[in-house]
Amino acid sequence: MAQGFSREPGTEGPLSGISPEGHRKVWRWGFMIAIGGFLFGYDTGVVSGALLFIRQEFELSSFEQGSVVSVLLIGAIVGALVAGRTADRLGRRMTLGLEGVIFVIGTVIATFAVDYEMLLAARLVLGLAVGAASATVPIYLSEVSPAEIRGRILSLNQVMITTGILTSYLVDLAFSSTENWRAMFGTGLVPAVALVLAAILLPESPQWLIRRGRADKARKLIISIADEEAADRLVERVEHRDQAEEHPEGTQTRHGWRLLLDASVRPALLVGLTLAAVQQFGGINTIIYYAPTIIEQTGLTASNSIFYSVFIGLINFLMTLVALRLIDRTGRRVLLLVSLGVMFVSLVLLGLSFALGLSPVLSLVFMVLYIAAFACGMGPVFWVLIGEVFPPSVRAVGSSASTMVNWLSNFIVGLSFLPLVDAIGQGQAFWIFAVICALGFWFVARRVPETAGREFDEVDAALRTRFKRGRQAEDQD
């Protein structure tokens, strides 16, 4: 359960124990934690502009260009795989600090890379940090969030990701006139150091403290933003639920990744893994990574293509802010369905614009429509859901598994996009992504319940109903 400091199951309204100052403190923590999301966005987005100049200096082939992009994703797969267990063993705060150190190391290597191989190594190291942060940040955010603002707090991760992407595009634009791709990478040192400092200042997750036998320390932390009643309630709930989940009657105790094999976790795991794959196979990072390259193929110059990619990054950021306002009001499910539907239509039109050789302006319009649809739904909602659908005892490993699949899918798309375009054409490639969005729409309509404002018990019951009854459950949800 992404419970944080939440109300009792079955009650309505916000938690009375959380003070206004407590809410402000949680928001401050959220922004500090989400620096990890900013670095996720910056280090995945900065390569789009840098690649235009790296390929010339190092004389890279299409495959080598794809590998510079995609090797980060290999590191991210490994980082996401180990992040959950690391966060359980060392704590959320220390794990974030270690990730910040790895960001610093990778950025320094990339800035001073002298050849293709050294650049690959740098991107691999950065990938370890990106993948680990992408799994750790949602866990931490979910565990410090009151239920009534949980969706918005979790959406901070995506807001910061898009902020990082937009910042990377602006940095690319600033250094494009001098073709200084090293400075593009080097600027990432600032947020990397900031993440290390944030980890020093942040408190540990109260739920992790409780599970490590430090209930007194967790109680003091909760009282600093709420009251003693809220603290006692959370301690009791976490301890009781952990006992029920880890020692179910008539079953053997499982630990770590083995917990994901339990039948009770299977619906949440299927939702997490499927949405992780759909988010990437829907084609988003072909735009994020290759926006300047794609736009350049419409006939614009390299500098102009970077300028237009900044505009795309701005739309991505602004629409994520829209999602931040809607996600607790409209709900996760509605945003997902609308997002995937509009993504499908825009990808079909984008494919047509390339296949028929239509105006570059039309291609840009369809690209912006696609980005807007993704940013307002599929982008942030996936990261929110993986912090909500898993039981507390498997939240860390469940988030790691979903994030690992997300990065694996990202890797496949990133590595294969340019060769796929060479083989079948750019328009046809976007049509493949459109089909994935249509399949994702079908899956969400049948299997994904609403989670906004619900406690874990309610979310779990809705998941079981949908997976048992299929279409009939849609009328009952």
C-alpha positions as CSV (number, residue, x, y, z in Angstrom):
1,M,0.0,0.0,0.0
2,A,1.3,3.5,-0.8
3,Q,-0.1,4.5,2.5
4,G,2.2,7.2,3.9
5,F,0.4,9.0,6.7
6,S,-3.1,8.1,5.6
7,R,-6.6,7.8,6.9
8,E,-8.2,4.7,8.2
9,P,-9.7,2.4,5.6
10,G,-13.3,3.2,4.9
11,T,-13.3,6.8,6.2
12,E,-13.7,9.9,4.1
13,G,-11.8,13.1,4.0
14,P,-8.2,14.1,4.7
15,L,-6.3,12.8,7.7
16,S,-7.1,15.2,10.5
17,G,-3.7,14.7,12.2
18,I,-1.7,16.2,9.4
19,S,-1.1,19.9,10.1
20,P,-0.7,22.6,7.4
21,E,2.9,22.9,8.3
22,G,3.2,19.2,8.0
23,H,1.8,19.3,4.4
24,R,4.3,22.0,3.5
25,K,7.2,19.9,5.0
26,V,6.1,16.8,3.0
27,W,6.1,18.9,-0.2
28,R,9.6,20.1,0.6
29,W,10.8,16.6,1.1
30,G,9.1,15.6,-2.1
31,F,10.9,18.2,-4.2
32,M,14.2,17.2,-2.6
33,I,13.7,13.5,-3.3
34,A,12.6,14.2,-6.8
35,I,16.0,15.6,-7.7
36,G,16.6,12.0,-8.6
37,G,13.8,12.3,-11.2
38,F,15.4,15.5,-12.6
39,L,18.6,13.7,-13.2
40,F,16.7,10.8,-14.8
41,G,15.2,13.3,-17.3
42,Y,18.4,15.3,-17.8
43,D,20.7,12.4,-18.5
44,T,18.3,10.7,-20.8
45,G,17.4,13.9,-22.7
46,V,20.8,15.6,-23.0
47,V,22.1,13.0,-25.4
48,S,19.6,14.1,-28.0
49,G,21.3,17.4,-28.8
50,A,24.9,16.2,-27.9
51,L,24.5,13.3,-30.4
52,L,24.4,15.7,-33.4
53,F,28.0,16.7,-32.6
54,I,29.3,13.5,-31.1
55,R,28.5,11.6,-34.2
56,Q,30.6,14.0,-36.3
57,E,33.6,14.1,-33.9
58,F,33.8,10.4,-33.4
59,E,32.4,9.5,-36.9
60,L,29.6,7.2,-35.5
61,S,27.5,4.9,-37.6
62,S,23.7,4.6,-37.1
63,F,24.3,1.6,-34.8
64,E,26.9,3.4,-32.8
65,Q,24.7,6.4,-32.4
66,G,21.9,4.1,-31.1
67,S,24.3,2.4,-28.7
68,V,25.4,5.7,-27.2
69,V,21.8,6.3,-26.4
70,S,20.9,2.7,-25.4
71,V,23.9,1.7,-23.3
72,L,22.5,4.0,-20.6
73,L,19.4,1.8,-20.6
74,I,21.4,-1.3,-20.0
75,G,22.9,0.3,-16.9
76,A,19.4,1.4,-16.0
77,I,18.1,-2.1,-16.2
78,V,20.8,-3.3,-13.7
79,G,20.3,-0.2,-11.5
80,A,16.5,-0.8,-11.3
81,L,17.1,-4.5,-10.6
82,V,19.3,-3.9,-7.5
83,A,17.6,-0.7,-6.2
84,G,14.7,-2.3,-4.4
85,R,16.8,-4.7,-2.4
86,T,19.4,-2.0,-1.7
87,A,16.7,0.4,-0.5
88,D,15.3,-2.3,1.8
89,R,18.7,-3.1,3.3
90,L,20.4,0.3,3.5
91,G,17.3,2.6,3.7
92,R,15.7,4.9,1.1
93,R,17.8,7.9,2.1
94,M,21.3,6.3,1.9
95,T,20.3,4.6,-1.4
96,L,19.5,8.0,-2.9
97,G,22.8,9.4,-1.6
98,L,24.7,6.6,-3.3
99,E,22.8,7.2,-6.5
100,G,23.9,10.8,-6.4
101,V,27.5,9.8,-6.1
102,I,27.2,7.5,-9.1
103,F,25.6,10.3,-11.1
104,V,28.7,12.5,-10.3
105,I,31.1,9.8,-11.4
106,G,29.3,9.1,-14.7
107,T,29.0,12.8,-15.5
108,V,32.7,13.4,-15.0
109,I,33.6,10.4,-17.3
110,A,31.2,11.6,-20.0
111,T,32.5,15.2,-19.9
112,F,36.1,14.1,-20.4
113,A,35.5,11.2,-22.8
114,V,38.2,11.0,-25.5
115,D,36.7,8.2,-27.7
116,Y,33.5,6.2,-28.4
117,E,34.4,3.5,-25.9
118,M,35.0,5.9,-23.0
119,L,31.7,7.6,-23.8
120,L,29.9,4.2,-23.7
121,A,31.4,3.5,-20.3
122,A,30.2,6.9,-19.0
123,R,26.7,6.3,-20.3
124,L,26.7,2.9,-18.7
125,V,27.6,4.3,-15.3
126,L,25.0,7.1,-15.6
127,G,22.5,4.4,-16.5
128,L,23.1,2.6,-13.2
129,A,22.2,5.8,-11.4
130,V,19.2,6.6,-13.6
131,G,17.7,3.2,-13.2
132,A,18.3,3.0,-9.5
133,A,16.8,6.5,-8.9
134,S,13.8,5.7,-11.1
135,A,13.0,2.8,-8.8
136,T,13.9,4.4,-5.5
137,V,12.2,7.8,-5.8
138,P,8.6,6.5,-6.2
139,I,9.1,4.2,-3.2
140,Y,10.2,7.1,-1.0
141,L,7.6,9.5,-2.2
142,S,4.8,6.9,-1.6
143,E,6.0,6.4,2.0
144,V,6.0,10.1,3.0
145,S,2.7,11.0,1.4
146,P,-0.7,11.6,3.1
147,A,-3.4,9.8,1.1
148,E,-5.2,13.0,0.1
149,I,-2.2,14.4,-1.8
150,R,-0.5,11.1,-2.6
151,G,-1.1,11.3,-6.4
152,R,0.3,14.8,-6.6
153,I,3.3,13.9,-4.5
154,L,4.1,10.9,-6.6
155,S,3.6,12.9,-9.7
156,L,6.4,15.2,-8.6
157,N,8.7,12.5,-9.9
158,Q,7.4,12.9,-13.5
159,V,7.3,16.7,-13.1
160,M,11.0,16.6,-12.3
161,I,11.7,14.1,-15.0
162,T,10.1,16.5,-17.6
163,T,11.9,19.5,-16.0
164,G,15.2,17.6,-16.4
165,I,14.4,16.8,-20.1
166,L,13.4,20.5,-20.8
167,T,16.6,21.7,-19.0
168,S,18.7,19.3,-21.0
169,Y,17.2,20.7,-24.2
170,L,17.9,24.3,-23.1
171,V,21.4,23.4,-22.2
172,D,21.9,21.7,-25.6
173,L,20.5,24.8,-27.3
174,A,22.8,27.1,-25.3
175,F,25.9,25.1,-26.4
176,S,24.8,24.2,-29.9
177,S,26.4,27.3,-31.5
178,T,29.8,26.2,-30.2
179,E,29.1,22.5,-30.7
180,N,30.4,21.9,-27.1
181,W,28.8,18.6,-26.3
182,R,31.1,18.1,-23.3
183,A,29.6,21.2,-21.6
184,M,26.2,19.7,-22.3
185,F,27.1,16.6,-20.2
186,G,29.1,18.6,-17.7
187,T,26.2,20.8,-16.6
188,G,24.6,17.7,-15.1
189,L,27.1,17.9,-12.2
190,V,25.1,20.6,-10.5
191,P,21.9,18.4,-9.9
192,A,24.1,15.4,-9.2
193,V,25.8,17.1,-6.3
194,A,22.4,18.5,-5.2
195,L,21.1,15.0,-4.9
196,V,24.0,14.0,-2.6
197,L,23.3,17.0,-0.4
198,A,19.5,16.4,-0.4
199,A,20.1,12.8,0.8
200,I,22.1,14.1,3.7
201,L,19.3,16.5,4.8
202,L,16.3,14.3,4.2
203,P,14.7,12.1,6.9
204,E,14.5,8.3,6.5
205,S,11.2,6.8,5.4
206,P,9.1,6.2,8.5
207,Q,7.8,2.9,7.2
208,W,11.4,1.6,6.6
209,L,12.3,2.7,10.2
210,I,9.3,0.7,11.6
211,R,10.2,-2.4,9.6
212,R,13.8,-2.1,11.0
213,G,12.6,-2.0,14.6
214,R,13.0,1.7,15.0
215,A,9.4,2.6,15.7
216,D,10.3,5.2,18.3
217,K,12.4,7.2,15.7
218,A,9.6,6.8,13.1
219,R,7.0,8.0,15.7
220,K,9.1,11.2,16.4
221,L,9.3,11.9,12.6
222,I,5.5,11.5,12.1
223,I,4.8,13.7,15.1
224,S,6.9,16.4,13.6
225,I,4.3,16.8,10.8
226,A,1.2,15.3,12.4
227,D,0.2,14.2,15.9
228,E,0.7,11.3,18.3
229,E,-2.5,9.6,17.2
230,A,-1.4,9.5,13.6
231,A,2.0,8.2,14.6
232,D,0.5,5.4,16.7
233,R,-1.9,4.5,13.9
234,L,0.8,4.2,11.2
235,V,3.1,2.2,13.5
236,E,0.3,-0.2,14.4
237,R,-0.9,-0.6,10.8
238,V,2.6,-1.2,9.3
239,E,3.5,-3.8,12.0
240,H,0.1,-5.6,11.7
241,R,0.1,-5.7,7.9
242,D,3.7,-6.9,7.7
243,Q,2.9,-9.8,10.0
244,A,-0.2,-10.7,7.9
245,E,1.7,-10.5,4.6
246,E,4.9,-12.2,5.6
247,H,3.3,-15.0,7.7
248,P,0.0,-15.8,6.0
249,E,-1.9,-18.8,7.4
250,G,-1.1,-22.0,5.7
251,T,1.7,-20.7,3.5
252,Q,5.5,-20.7,3.7
253,T,7.3,-17.4,4.4
254,R,8.9,-15.7,1.4
255,H,11.3,-12.9,1.3
256,G,12.6,-10.4,-1.3
257,W,11.9,-11.2,-4.9
258,R,10.2,-14.5,-4.0
259,L,7.3,-12.4,-2.6
260,L,6.4,-11.5,-6.2
261,L,5.6,-15.1,-6.9
262,D,2.6,-15.1,-4.4
263,A,-0.8,-15.4,-6.1
264,S,-2.0,-12.4,-4.0
265,V,0.6,-10.1,-5.7
266,R,0.1,-11.4,-9.2
267,P,-2.6,-8.8,-10.3
268,A,-0.5,-5.9,-9.1
269,L,2.6,-7.4,-10.8
270,L,0.8,-7.8,-14.1
271,V,-0.5,-4.2,-14.0
272,G,3.0,-2.9,-13.2
273,L,4.9,-4.9,-15.8
274,T,2.3,-4.3,-18.6
275,L,2.1,-0.6,-18.1
276,A,5.9,-0.4,-17.8
277,A,6.2,-2.0,-21.3
278,V,3.4,0.0,-22.9
279,Q,4.8,3.3,-21.7
280,Q,8.0,2.6,-23.6
281,F,6.8,0.6,-26.6
282,G,4.3,3.4,-27.2
283,G,7.3,5.3,-28.6
284,I,7.8,8.1,-26.2
285,N,11.6,8.0,-26.0
286,T,12.0,7.9,-29.7
287,I,10.8,11.5,-29.5
288,I,12.8,12.3,-26.3
289,Y,16.1,10.8,-27.5
290,Y,15.9,11.6,-31.2
291,A,13.7,14.7,-31.4
292,P,16.5,16.8,-33.1
293,T,17.4,13.9,-35.4
294,I,13.7,13.3,-36.4
295,I,13.0,17.0,-36.9
296,E,16.3,17.4,-38.9
297,Q,15.0,14.8,-41.3
298,T,12.1,17.1,-42.2
299,G,14.6,19.5,-43.7
300,L,15.5,21.8,-40.8
301,T,19.1,22.5,-39.8
302,A,20.7,21.0,-36.7
303,S,20.4,24.3,-34.7
304,N,16.8,24.8,-35.6
305,S,16.0,21.1,-34.8
306,I,17.4,21.6,-31.3
307,F,15.3,24.8,-30.9
308,Y,12.1,22.9,-31.9
309,S,13.0,20.1,-29.5
310,V,13.1,22.7,-26.7
311,F,9.5,23.5,-27.6
312,I,8.6,19.9,-27.4
313,G,10.3,19.7,-24.0
314,L,8.3,22.7,-22.8
315,I,5.0,21.1,-23.9
316,N,6.0,17.9,-22.1
317,F,6.7,19.9,-18.9
318,L,3.5,22.1,-19.0
319,M,1.2,19.1,-19.6
320,T,2.8,17.2,-16.8
321,L,1.8,20.2,-14.5
322,V,-1.7,19.8,-15.9
323,A,-1.6,16.1,-14.8
324,L,-0.4,17.1,-11.4
325,R,-3.6,19.1,-10.9
326,L,-5.9,16.5,-12.4
327,I,-4.5,13.2,-11.0
328,D,-6.2,13.3,-7.6
329,R,-9.4,14.9,-9.0
330,T,-10.0,13.1,-12.2
331,G,-8.3,9.9,-11.2
332,R,-5.6,7.7,-12.6
333,R,-7.8,5.5,-14.8
334,V,-9.5,8.2,-16.8
335,L,-6.2,10.0,-17.5
336,L,-4.7,6.7,-18.7
337,L,-7.5,6.0,-21.1
338,V,-7.7,9.5,-22.6
339,S,-3.9,9.7,-22.8
340,L,-3.5,6.4,-24.7
341,G,-6.4,7.2,-27.0
342,V,-4.9,10.5,-28.1
343,M,-1.4,9.0,-28.4
344,F,-2.8,6.4,-30.8
345,V,-4.5,9.1,-33.0
346,S,-1.4,11.4,-33.0
347,L,0.9,8.5,-33.9
348,V,-1.2,7.5,-36.8
349,L,-1.2,11.1,-38.1
350,L,2.5,11.5,-37.4
351,G,3.2,8.3,-39.4
352,L,1.0,9.6,-42.3
353,S,2.9,13.0,-42.3
354,F,6.2,11.2,-42.9
355,A,4.9,8.5,-45.2
356,L,3.2,11.0,-47.5
357,G,5.9,13.7,-47.2
358,L,3.6,16.3,-45.7
359,S,4.7,19.7,-44.3
360,P,7.3,19.7,-41.5
361,V,5.0,21.9,-39.6
362,L,2.3,19.2,-39.6
363,S,4.8,16.7,-38.4
364,L,5.8,19.0,-35.6
365,V,2.1,19.6,-34.6
366,F,1.4,15.8,-34.4
367,M,4.6,15.3,-32.4
368,V,3.5,18.0,-29.9
369,L,0.0,16.5,-29.7
370,Y,1.6,13.1,-28.9
371,I,3.9,14.5,-26.3
372,A,1.0,16.4,-24.7
373,A,-1.1,13.3,-24.5
374,F,1.7,11.3,-23.0
375,A,2.7,13.9,-20.4
376,C,-0.9,14.4,-19.2
377,G,-1.5,10.7,-18.6
378,M,0.7,7.7,-19.4
379,G,3.9,9.5,-18.3
380,P,3.1,10.4,-14.7
381,V,0.3,7.8,-14.0
382,F,2.6,4.8,-14.5
383,W,5.0,6.1,-11.8
384,V,2.1,6.8,-9.5
385,L,0.5,3.4,-9.9
386,I,3.7,1.4,-9.1
387,G,3.7,3.3,-5.8
388,E,0.1,2.3,-5.1
389,V,-0.8,-1.2,-6.4
390,F,1.9,-3.3,-4.6
391,P,1.5,-4.5,-1.0
392,P,3.8,-2.7,1.5
393,S,6.0,-5.7,2.0
394,V,6.8,-6.0,-1.8
395,R,6.6,-2.3,-2.7
396,A,10.4,-2.0,-3.1
397,V,10.9,-5.2,-5.2
398,G,7.6,-4.6,-7.1
399,S,8.7,-1.1,-8.0
400,S,12.1,-2.5,-9.0
401,A,10.6,-5.2,-11.2
402,S,8.3,-2.8,-13.0
403,T,11.1,-0.2,-13.4
404,M,13.4,-2.9,-14.8
405,V,10.9,-3.9,-17.4
406,N,10.3,-0.2,-18.2
407,W,14.1,0.3,-18.8
408,L,14.4,-3.0,-20.8
409,S,11.6,-1.9,-23.1
410,N,13.2,1.5,-23.3
411,F,16.5,-0.2,-24.3
412,I,14.9,-2.2,-27.0
413,V,13.1,0.8,-28.5
414,G,16.1,3.1,-28.2
415,L,18.5,0.7,-29.9
416,S,16.2,-0.5,-32.6
417,F,14.5,2.8,-33.6
418,L,17.1,4.1,-36.1
419,P,17.7,0.7,-37.8
420,L,13.9,0.2,-37.9
421,V,13.5,3.5,-39.6
422,D,16.2,2.6,-42.1
423,A,14.5,-0.7,-42.8
424,I,10.7,0.2,-43.1
425,G,10.6,4.0,-43.0
426,Q,9.8,6.6,-40.3
427,G,6.1,6.7,-40.9
428,Q,5.7,2.9,-40.6
429,A,7.7,2.9,-37.4
430,F,5.3,5.3,-35.8
431,W,2.4,3.1,-36.8
432,I,3.9,0.2,-34.9
433,F,3.9,2.4,-31.8
434,A,0.3,3.3,-32.5
435,V,-0.7,-0.3,-32.4
436,I,1.0,-0.7,-29.0
437,C,-1.0,2.3,-27.7
438,A,-4.2,0.7,-28.9
439,L,-3.4,-2.6,-27.0
440,G,-2.5,-0.5,-23.9
441,F,-5.9,1.2,-24.1
442,W,-7.6,-2.3,-24.2
443,F,-5.6,-3.5,-21.2
444,V,-6.3,-0.4,-19.1
445,A,-10.0,-0.6,-19.9
446,R,-10.2,-4.3,-18.8
447,R,-7.6,-4.6,-16.0
448,V,-6.6,-1.4,-14.3
449,P,-8.8,-0.1,-11.5
450,E,-9.1,3.4,-10.1
451,T,-6.6,4.0,-7.2
452,A,-7.2,7.6,-6.4
453,G,-8.2,8.2,-2.8
454,R,-8.2,4.5,-2.0
455,E,-6.4,2.6,0.7
456,F,-4.4,-0.5,-0.4
457,D,-7.2,-2.9,0.7
458,E,-9.6,-1.2,-1.6
459,V,-7.1,-1.2,-4.5
460,D,-6.3,-4.8,-3.9
461,A,-10.0,-5.8,-4.0
462,A,-10.6,-3.9,-7.2
463,L,-7.6,-5.5,-8.8
464,R,-8.8,-9.0,-7.9
465,T,-12.3,-8.3,-9.2
466,R,-11.0,-7.1,-12.5
467,F,-8.7,-10.0,-13.0
468,K,-11.4,-12.5,-12.0
469,R,-14.4,-11.1,-13.8
470,G,-13.0,-9.3,-16.8
471,R,-15.5,-7.1,-18.5
472,Q,-18.1,-7.5,-15.9
473,A,-15.8,-5.8,-13.4
474,E,-15.8,-2.6,-15.4
475,D,-19.5,-2.1,-14.6
476,Q,-18.9,-2.7,-10.9
477,D,-15.8,-0.6,-10.4
